[in-house]
């Protein structure tokens, strides 16, 4: 088992988007917590919502937490 979380949300870019990577695959750019939840639902975590994304230790937030969406 690896020590790295399987979900990484990268720092915001100049347009306010944050890349989202799940198990090594970049799923796209999120512009809010709702987008991150949607990516995780598409990746198989159908029951996840915004609160799960914010609270989960499986999500590693780089360059700021779930409230940071500006560069």
RATADA-V61090 format. One record per run of one state. SS is the DSSP state (A for helix, B for strand, O for the rest). FROM is the first residue (numbers start at 1). TO is the last residue. If there is no record, write none. Layout:
ss: {SS	SS}
from: {FROM	FROM}
to: {TO	TO}
This chain:
ss: {O	B	O	B	O	B	O	A	O	A	O	B	O}
from: {1	7	10	18	23	25	31	33	43	50	56	59	62}
to: {6	9	17	22	24	30	32	42	49	55	58	61	71}
